[in-house]
Amino acid sequence: MMYLLKKRLWVTVTAMLISVACGIGLGYLTSSAISVHGAMARLQQYAVRLLDNDVASSREARTVLSALNSSPYPHCSEAELQYFRDLLYKADYLKDVGSIRGDKIDCSANMGRLAESLQLPEPKFIQHDGIKVYQNLAPPALEGTRGIGLEQGGSYVVFNGYNFTRLRIPSMHFISTESDLPNKQLGPLVGDGSHAQGMVLTEDHDGRTGSNLYATRCYLAYSDCVTAYVSIPESLQADRSSIGGFVFLGGLVGVFLGLLSSDAYLRSRSMERQLRRAIRKDELQMVYQPIVELASERIVGAETLARWTDEEGVAVGPDVFIRLAEERGIVGLITRLVVQHALKDFAETLRKLPDFRISVNVAAADLADPEFLPMLDQALKDAHIDASSLTIEITESSTAHHDVAIETILALRQRGHSVHIDDFGTGFSSLSYLHDMAVDAIKIDRSFTKSVGTDAANAAILPKILSMAEALSLRVVVEGIETENQAAFFVANGQQILGQGWLYGRPVPIEEFRNRLAENESKPPRTALSGWQGRLFGEEEDPLISAGTA
């Protein structure tokens, strides 16, 4: 007992540590991805704002330059200086305007008429419309006018450096790119030059270069582009509180998943022991679902299905415990119990109704088990029942071992058993398989039944399956019939088709099945499609019983 407790503790702690580590890692990666995505969205918005500001200021500068060059007053006269000041006062983006002769500044709105003209520096760029662009218009005497300037036709303007400063966003950077037409060169004009490597771009684009995310927006009429960018470490640092929250949440989820996974592991290990005990103590329950002749709604058989409730009182689905039994090599023990119970429960019925058939599902391992056929023979002998009364259903996946399946199927049919391919259409069967194995019937999978009356691809395949079965002289059993429309579809086909599903009855214990069989036998047989009333066994769905796996 102490060993089991230590093992449970070790599994729980290990699972929790692994899950917490994975949760924290996943939380960090998820939050980082969200942070990067959010940073890119913010960059795109920032680039648009910067470009709008750039275009508005450039448009205003050109308008003012045109007005300066159209001055009606004498060069640098008091009247012209007042004219300059009026233009500057109305401008939103400019810090100074003035007049130039011979590449020298003679006067400006802020400095007035200069006693000695100042030499302009070399322009940084020349735009397509001839406007000269100065990156740092700062003659020695012009304190406070440092900034980007434009010159055309003997007039110049200087931009207010606050234009971009007021748009700055913490942790984000920008660079304004200008095109030089005569030299056909590109270069940065203004922005965060110390971070600008690889950021001089000339077309609209979003992406990543190195460790930087960037978004570029351009206005081709002015040959201007603005790139907003941020380094990924800066982006993550800005979102550190959000990332911390995700990491914490990931850790909590990891704790929860660790507990679940350890519990699932321990349950899985203990489930096998519980299942073995249930088989040994014959504690599996058998339920039976009616198989009816669709045209008459007469019950002609029953499928035997195993159910199991574990020692904690939890109903374990057949898809779970049958798969576990197959993995652990004990499915043959379940098959033996199913056969014994079915023959015992229906012994009297089979003697009274020679045409009645009971079906049992067998696994692939049963077909390869040398004790399977002798077990069937002995069980039939002990119950005094003919082999023809017991139908063997095998899944399509069981036919994967082709030679073994063929040999066992031939032996079963030689003894008088009918052999049906269960869940037909979902696995390995083909025309050649059906021909080689010479089975008696196919059971059409419920996925095809659900497609009746829909546009699903299975609905188009279904008539071909029915035609194939008819061509090969195979009987057809349809699984999962839940509605009258589905039943009517198969009846209208004209073949003698059997069916089962909630429309005709859910799997029930043997006592209830006998009562319902007696009621069915006492009713006059149906011979037409009209009505479709009086369902035998109720309409509501039962998700556990619907698994339909032995």
C-alpha positions in Angstrom: 0.0 0.0 0.0 2.9 2.4 0.9 4.5 1.6 -2.4 1.3 2.6 -4.3 1.0 5.8 -2.4 4.6 6.7 -3.1 4.2 5.9 -6.8 1.0 7.9 -7.0 2.8 10.9 -5.3 5.8 10.5 -7.7 3.6 10.4 -10.8 1.5 13.4 -9.5 4.6 15.6 -8.7 6.4 14.6 -12.0 3.3 15.3 -14.1 2.7 18.6 -12.3 6.3 19.8 -12.8 6.3 18.9 -16.5 2.8 20.4 -17.0 3.7 23.6 -15.1 6.9 24.0 -17.1 5.0 23.4 -20.4 2.3 25.8 -19.2 4.7 28.5 -18.4 6.5 28.0 -21.7 3.3 28.0 -23.6 2.1 31.1 -21.7 5.3 32.9 -22.5 5.2 31.9 -26.2 1.6 32.8 -26.5 1.9 36.1 -24.8 5.0 36.9 -26.9 3.2 36.1 -30.1 0.3 38.3 -29.0 2.7 41.1 -28.0 4.5 41.0 -31.3 1.1 40.9 -33.2 -0.1 43.9 -31.1 3.2 45.8 -31.7 2.8 45.3 -35.5 -0.7 46.7 -35.3 0.4 49.7 -33.3 3.3 50.2 -35.8 0.9 50.3 -38.7 -1.2 52.9 -37.0 1.9 54.9 -36.0 3.2 54.8 -39.5 -0.1 56.1 -40.9 -0.1 59.0 -38.4 3.5 59.9 -39.2 2.8 59.9 -42.9 -0.3 62.0 -42.5 1.7 64.5 -40.5 4.5 64.4 -43.1 2.2 64.9 -46.1 0.3 67.7 -44.3 3.5 69.6 -43.4 4.9 69.1 -47.0 1.7 70.3 -48.6 1.7 73.4 -46.4 5.3 74.1 -47.1 4.7 74.0 -50.8 1.7 76.3 -50.5 3.8 78.8 -48.5 6.7 78.6 -50.9 4.4 79.4 -53.7 3.0 82.3 -51.8 6.5 83.6 -50.9 7.6 83.4 -54.5 4.5 85.4 -55.5 5.3 88.2 -53.0 4.0 91.6 -54.4 6.5 93.6 -52.3 10.1 94.7 -52.9 12.8 92.2 -51.9 13.2 92.1 -48.1 11.3 95.3 -47.6 9.4 95.9 -44.4 6.2 95.3 -46.3 7.6 91.9 -47.5 8.8 91.0 -44.1 5.3 91.7 -42.7 3.9 89.6 -45.5 6.3 86.8 -44.5 5.2 87.1 -40.9 1.5 86.9 -41.8 2.2 83.7 -43.8 4.2 82.2 -40.9 1.5 83.1 -38.4 -1.1 81.2 -40.3 1.1 78.1 -40.8 0.8 75.0 -38.5 4.0 73.2 -39.3 6.6 76.0 -40.1 9.1 77.7 -37.8 10.5 80.3 -40.2 10.2 81.5 -43.8 12.5 83.8 -45.8 14.0 85.0 -49.1 17.2 83.9 -50.8 19.4 85.3 -53.5 22.4 83.5 -54.9 22.2 80.7 -52.4 22.4 83.2 -49.6 19.7 84.1 -47.0 18.9 87.8 -47.1 16.0 88.0 -44.7 13.3 85.9 -42.9 10.2 86.4 -40.9 12.0 85.7 -37.6 15.5 87.4 -38.3 14.3 90.3 -40.4 16.7 91.8 -43.0 20.2 90.6 -42.4 23.1 93.0 -42.4 25.2 90.3 -44.0 23.6 87.5 -46.1 24.2 83.9 -44.9 25.4 81.1 -47.1 23.1 78.2 -47.4 24.6 74.7 -46.8 24.5 72.1 -49.6 21.0 70.6 -50.0 20.6 67.0 -48.9 18.1 66.0 -51.6 16.5 67.5 -54.7 12.9 66.4 -55.2 11.2 65.7 -58.6 9.6 69.1 -58.7 13.0 70.9 -58.1 12.5 71.6 -54.5 15.8 71.5 -52.5 15.7 69.8 -49.2 18.1 70.7 -46.4 18.5 68.3 -43.6 20.0 70.7 -41.1 19.3 74.3 -42.0 21.4 75.9 -39.2 23.6 78.8 -40.3 25.8 80.0 -37.4 23.6 83.1 -36.7 20.3 81.3 -36.8 19.9 80.0 -33.3 16.6 78.3 -32.9 16.0 77.7 -36.6 17.7 74.3 -36.7 15.6 71.9 -38.7 14.5 70.5 -42.0 14.2 73.2 -44.7 12.8 73.5 -48.3 14.0 76.0 -50.9 12.5 76.8 -54.3 12.5 79.9 -56.6 14.4 82.2 -54.2 12.3 81.4 -51.1 12.8 79.0 -48.2 10.8 77.5 -45.3 12.0 75.8 -42.1 9.9 73.1 -40.5 9.1 73.2 -36.8 11.0 70.4 -35.1 8.0 69.8 -32.9 6.1 68.3 -35.9 7.4 64.8 -35.3 8.3 65.1 -31.6 4.7 65.6 -30.6 3.8 62.3 -32.3 6.4 60.2 -30.5 5.4 57.0 -28.8 7.5 55.5 -26.0 9.6 52.5 -27.2 8.7 53.1 -30.9 11.0 54.7 -33.4 10.7 56.2 -36.8 12.7 57.3 -39.8 11.6 59.5 -42.7 13.1 58.6 -46.1 13.6 61.0 -48.9 14.4 60.3 -52.6 17.1 62.4 -54.4 16.1 62.7 -58.0 19.3 63.9 -59.7 21.5 61.3 -58.0 18.8 58.6 -57.8 19.7 58.0 -54.2 17.8 57.3 -51.1 18.5 58.4 -47.6 17.1 59.2 -44.1 15.9 62.7 -43.6 14.7 62.8 -40.0 14.1 60.4 -37.2 16.0 58.0 -34.9 19.1 57.7 -37.0 21.0 55.7 -34.4 18.5 52.8 -34.8 17.9 53.2 -38.5 20.1 50.5 -40.1 18.0 48.6 -42.6 15.0 50.9 -42.1 15.4 53.1 -45.3 12.4 51.8 -47.3 10.6 53.2 -50.3 7.4 51.3 -50.6 4.5 50.3 -48.4 5.5 47.2 -46.5 5.2 45.5 -43.1 7.6 43.0 -41.8 10.6 42.1 -39.8 14.3 42.7 -40.3 16.7 41.3 -37.8 15.3 41.9 -34.4 13.1 44.8 -35.6 9.5 44.9 -36.6 8.6 47.7 -39.1 5.8 49.3 -41.0 6.4 51.6 -43.9 3.9 54.0 -45.5 4.8 56.2 -48.6 3.4 59.2 -50.4 4.8 59.0 -53.9 3.7 62.5 -55.0 6.3 63.9 -52.6 8.8 61.0 -52.8 8.3 60.6 -49.0 8.2 57.4 -47.0 7.9 57.0 -43.2 8.9 53.9 -41.4 7.8 53.1 -37.9 9.8 50.4 -36.1 10.5 48.8 -32.8 12.8 46.1 -31.6 11.2 42.9 -30.4 12.9 43.0 -27.0 11.5 46.6 -26.6 8.1 45.4 -27.6 8.2 42.5 -25.1 9.5 44.8 -22.4 6.7 47.2 -22.9 4.2 44.4 -22.5 6.0 42.8 -19.5 3.0 43.0 -17.3 0.7 41.3 -19.8 3.4 38.6 -20.5 3.7 38.0 -16.7 0.0 37.5 -16.5 0.0 35.0 -19.3 3.0 33.1 -17.7 1.2 33.0 -14.4 -2.0 31.8 -16.1 0.0 29.2 -18.0 1.5 28.0 -14.8 -2.0 27.6 -13.2 -3.3 25.8 -16.3 -0.2 23.6 -16.0 -1.0 22.7 -12.4 -4.6 21.8 -13.4 -3.5 19.8 -16.4 -0.8 18.1 -14.3 -3.4 16.9 -11.8 -5.7 15.8 -14.6 -2.9 13.9 -16.5 -1.6 12.2 -13.4 -5.1 11.2 -12.4 -5.8 10.0 -16.0 -2.5 8.0 -15.9 -3.3 6.4 -12.6 -6.8 5.7 -13.6 -5.6 4.1 -16.8 -3.2 1.9 -14.9 -5.8 1.0 -12.3 -8.5 0.6 -15.0 -6.8 -2.4 -16.4 -6.8 -4.1 -13.0 -10.5 -3.2 -12.4 -11.4 -4.5 -15.8 -9.6 -7.8 -15.2 -11.4 -8.2 -11.9 -14.7 -7.4 -13.6 -14.1 -10.0 -16.2 -13.0 -12.6 -13.6 -16.1 -11.9 -11.5 -18.4 -11.8 -14.5 -19.5 -8.2 -13.7 -19.9 -6.9 -17.3 -23.5 -6.1 -18.2 -25.0 -7.2 -21.5 -27.6 -5.2 -23.3 -29.4 -6.0 -26.6 -30.4 -3.7 -29.4 -33.2 -4.9 -31.8 -32.5 -5.5 -35.4 -35.6 -5.1 -37.5 -36.8 -5.9 -41.0 -37.3 -2.3 -42.2 -40.2 -3.0 -44.6 -42.3 -4.7 -41.9 -40.7 -3.3 -38.7 -40.6 -6.8 -37.4 -37.8 -7.6 -34.9 -35.7 -10.4 -36.5 -32.6 -10.2 -34.3 -30.6 -8.5 -31.6 -27.0 -7.2 -31.3 -25.3 -8.0 -28.1 -23.4 -5.1 -26.5 -21.2 -5.1 -23.4 -21.4 -2.4 -20.8 -19.1 -1.8 -17.8 -19.3 0.3 -14.6 -16.0 0.5 -12.8 -15.5 0.1 -9.0 -16.1 3.9 -8.5 -19.5 3.6 -10.1 -18.4 5.4 -13.2 -19.8 4.1 -16.5 -16.9 3.4 -18.8 -17.7 3.7 -22.5 -17.2 0.6 -24.6 -14.8 2.4 -26.9 -12.6 2.9 -23.9 -12.6 -0.4 -22.2 -12.7 -2.5 -25.4 -9.6 -0.6 -26.7 -7.9 -1.1 -23.4 -8.7 -4.8 -23.5 -7.3 -5.1 -27.0 -4.1 -3.3 -26.0 -3.7 -5.5 -22.9 -4.5 -8.8 -24.8 -7.6 -9.6 -22.8 -10.3 -8.8 -25.4 -10.8 -12.6 -26.0 -12.0 -12.9 -22.4 -14.7 -10.3 -23.0 -15.7 -12.0 -26.2 -16.2 -15.3 -24.3 -18.4 -13.6 -21.7 -20.5 -11.9 -24.4 -21.1 -15.2 -26.3 -21.9 -17.1 -23.1 -24.4 -14.4 -21.9 -26.1 -14.0 -25.3 -26.6 -17.7 -25.8 -27.9 -18.1 -22.2 -30.2 -15.1 -22.4 -31.7 -16.1 -25.8 -31.7 -19.9 -25.6 -35.5 -20.1 -25.1 -36.2 -17.4 -27.7 -34.0 -19.1 -30.3 -35.8 -22.4 -29.8 -39.2 -20.7 -30.2 -38.2 -18.5 -33.1 -35.9 -20.5 -35.4 -35.5 -17.5 -37.7 -34.3 -15.1 -34.9 -30.6 -14.3 -34.9 -28.3 -12.9 -32.2 -25.2 -11.0 -33.2 -21.9 -10.7 -31.3 -19.0 -8.5 -32.2 -15.5 -10.0 -32.3 -12.1 -8.3 -32.4 -9.2 -8.8 -34.8 -7.4 -10.6 -32.0 -10.3 -13.1 -31.8 -9.9 -14.0 -35.5 -6.2 -14.9 -34.9 -6.9 -16.7 -31.6 -6.7 -20.5 -32.0 -9.0 -20.9 -29.1 -11.8 -18.7 -30.6 -13.5 -21.3 -32.8 -13.4 -24.1 -30.2 -14.8 -21.7 -27.7 -17.8 -20.9 -30.0 -18.3 -24.6 -30.7 -18.4 -25.5 -27.0 -20.7 -22.6 -26.0 -23.2 -23.5 -28.7 -23.1 -27.1 -27.6 -23.6 -26.3 -24.0 -26.6 -24.0 -24.9 -28.1 -26.6 -27.3 -28.3 -23.9 -30.0 -27.5 -24.2 -33.7 -24.6 -22.2 -35.1 -26.9 -20.6 -37.7 -28.6 -18.7 -34.8 -25.4 -16.9 -33.9 -24.1 -14.1 -36.2 -20.5 -13.0 -36.0 -19.8 -9.3 -36.7 -16.3 -8.2 -37.5 -15.1 -4.7 -38.0 -13.5 -3.6 -41.2 -10.3 -3.0 -39.3 -10.3 -6.7 -38.4 -9.8 -7.5 -42.1 -6.4 -5.8 -42.2 -4.8 -9.2 -41.6 -6.2 -10.5 -44.8 -5.2 -14.2 -44.8 -6.0 -14.8 -41.2 -9.5 -13.1 -41.6 -10.3 -15.2 -44.7 -9.3 -18.4 -43.0 -11.4 -17.8 -39.9 -14.4 -16.4 -41.8 -14.5 -19.6 -44.0 -14.3 -21.7 -40.9 -17.2 -19.8 -39.3 -19.4 -20.1 -42.4 -18.6 -23.8 -42.7 -20.0 -24.2 -39.2 -23.2 -22.4 -40.2 -22.5 -18.9 -38.7 -23.4 -15.8 -40.7 -20.6 -13.3 -40.9 -21.2 -9.6 -41.2 -18.8 -6.7 -41.9 -19.5 -4.1 -39.2 -19.1 -0.3 -39.7 -18.8 -0.9 -43.5 -17.4 2.1 -45.4 -15.1 3.4 -42.7 -12.1 1.0 -42.9 -10.2 -1.5 -45.0 -12.8 -3.4 -47.0 -12.9 -3.3 -50.8 -14.7 -5.2 -53.5 -11.9 -7.7 -53.7 -11.9 -8.2 -49.9 -15.6 -8.8 -49.9 -15.3 -11.3 -52.7 -12.3 -13.2 -51.1 -13.9 -13.3 -47.6 -17.3 -14.3 -48.9 -19.2 -12.7 -46.0 -23.0 -12.8 -45.7 -23.8 -9.2 -45.1 -22.5 -5.7 -44.6 -23.5 -3.3 -41.8 -23.6 0.2 -43.2 -21.9 2.6 -40.8 -24.1 5.2 -39.0 -22.1 8.0 -40.7 -23.8 7.1 -44.0 -27.2 6.9 -42.3 -26.9 10.4 -41.0 -26.1 11.7 -44.5 -29.5 10.7 -45.8 -31.4 13.8 -47.0 -28.2 16.0 -46.8 -25.6 17.2 -49.2 -22.8 15.3 -47.5 -20.5 13.3 -49.7 -21.6 10.1 -48.0 -25.1 10.6 -49.3 -23.9 10.2 -52.8 -21.9 7.1 -52.0 -24.7 5.3 -50.2 -26.7 4.3 -53.3 -23.5 2.8 -54.8 -22.9 0.8 -51.6 -26.5 -0.6 -51.8 -26.0 -1.5 -55.5 -22.7 -3.1 -54.8 -24.3 -5.2 -52.0 -27.1 -6.3 -54.3 -24.6 -7.2 -57.1 -22.6 -9.3 -54.7 -25.8 -10.9 -53.2 -24.9 -9.5 -49.8 -27.6 -8.7 -47.2 -27.6 -5.2 -45.8 -28.0 -4.1 -42.2 -28.2 -0.3 -41.6 -26.9 1.1 -38.3 -27.9 4.3 -36.6 -31.5 4.8 -38.0 -32.9 7.6 -35.9 -35.6 9.2 -38.1 -38.5 8.0 -40.1 -37.1 9.7 -43.2 -33.9 7.6 -42.9 -35.9 4.4 -42.6 -38.2 5.4 -45.5 -35.1 6.0 -47.7 -33.8 2.4 -47.3 -37.3 0.8 -47.6 -37.8 2.7 -50.8 -34.7 1.1 -52.2 -36.6 -2.1 -52.7 -34.0 -4.4 -51.3 -34.7 -6.6 -48.2 -32.8 -4.4 -45.7 -32.4 -4.8 -42.0 -31.8 -1.9 -39.6 -31.2 -0.9 -36.1 -31.1 2.4 -34.3 -33.0 4.6 -31.8 -36.0 4.7 -34.0 -36.6 1.1 -33.2 -35.0 0.8 -29.8 -32.0 1.5 -27.7 -29.9 -1.3 -26.2 -31.7 -2.7 -23.1 -31.3 -5.6 -20.6 -32.6 -9.0 -21.6 -35.8 -8.8 -19.5 -36.9 -5.6 -21.2 -35.9 -6.9 -24.6 -38.1 -10.0 -24.2 -41.1 -7.9 -23.2 -40.7 -5.7 -26.3 -40.1 -8.7 -28.5 -43.3 -10.2 -27.3 -45.2 -6.9 -28.1 -43.6 -6.8 -31.5 -44.6 -10.4 -32.3 -48.2 -9.7 -31.3 -48.5 -6.8 -33.8 -49.7 -7.4 -37.4 -46.8 -7.1 -39.8 -46.4 -3.9 -41.8 -46.4 -4.1 -45.6 -46.3 -0.4 -46.6 -44.4 2.8 -45.9 -47.5 4.8 -44.7 -47.7 5.9 -41.1 -44.3 5.1 -39.6 -45.9 5.4 -36.2 -45.6 3.6 -32.9 -41.9 3.5 -32.3 -41.0 0.5 -30.3 -38.6 1.6 -27.7 -38.7 5.4 -27.2 -37.1 8.4 -28.9 -34.6 10.1 -26.6 -30.9 9.6 -27.3 -28.5 8.0 -24.8 -24.9 9.1 -25.5 -23.4 6.2 -23.5 -25.5 3.5 -25.1 -25.1 5.0 -28.6 -21.4 3.9 -28.7 -22.6 0.6 -30.2 -19.3 -1.2 -29.6 -19.2 -4.6 -28.0 
